[in-house]
Amino acid sequence: MQKVSFELNGEFVELNQLLKLVGLCDSGGAGKMIVASGDVKVDGKKELRKTAKIRAGQQVRVGDIHITVVAA
């Protein structure tokens, strides 16, 4: 399992943008496709909302990649 830490510089980041910012895809549009595929879990639950607001303290998992969102 690959672990990635993302430093959040604000109140929240949209899920599709988070996937782009950590390097899982090249664009927000590609991030939306990953979310739509049903492969993304937020805090252990499947997330299908492409622009779900991800806040500090939440955990995002895509396949074997585990993203921890931390406050800046």
C-alpha positions in Angstrom: 0.0 0.0 0.0 1.3 3.4 -0.9 0.7 6.2 1.6 0.5 9.8 0.5 0.1 12.8 2.8 -1.7 15.9 1.3 -1.3 19.3 3.1 -4.5 21.3 2.9 -4.2 25.0 2.5 -7.8 26.1 3.1 -11.1 24.8 4.4 -11.5 22.0 1.9 -10.4 20.5 -1.5 -12.8 19.0 -4.0 -12.2 15.2 -4.4 -11.5 15.3 -8.1 -8.9 18.1 -7.6 -7.3 16.2 -4.7 -6.7 13.2 -7.0 -5.0 15.6 -9.5 -2.9 17.4 -6.9 -1.5 14.2 -5.5 -0.6 13.0 -9.0 -3.1 10.2 -9.5 -4.3 11.8 -12.7 -3.4 14.6 -15.1 -6.6 16.8 -14.8 -9.7 17.4 -12.7 -11.7 15.8 -15.5 -9.7 12.6 -15.3 -10.2 12.8 -11.5 -14.0 12.9 -12.1 -13.7 9.7 -14.2 -11.8 7.9 -11.4 -14.5 8.9 -8.9 -17.3 7.9 -11.2 -15.7 4.5 -11.6 -16.6 3.7 -8.0 -13.0 3.0 -7.0 -12.7 5.9 -4.5 -13.4 5.6 -0.8 -13.5 8.5 1.7 -13.3 7.5 5.4 -14.0 3.8 4.4 -17.2 4.5 2.4 -17.6 4.6 -1.4 -17.7 8.1 -2.7 -19.4 8.9 -6.0 -19.7 12.7 -5.6 -17.0 14.0 -7.9 -16.7 17.4 -6.1 -17.2 16.1 -2.5 -15.5 18.5 -0.1 -12.5 16.8 1.5 -11.4 18.4 4.8 -8.3 17.9 7.0 -8.4 14.7 8.9 -10.2 12.7 6.2 -8.8 9.6 4.6 -9.1 8.9 0.9 -8.3 5.5 -0.7 -8.0 4.7 -4.4 -7.0 1.1 -5.0 -3.9 0.5 -2.9 -3.1 4.2 -2.5 -4.0 5.8 0.8 -4.2 9.6 1.0 -4.2 11.3 4.4 -5.4 15.0 4.3 -3.6 17.1 6.9 -4.1 20.8 7.8 -1.3 23.1 6.7 
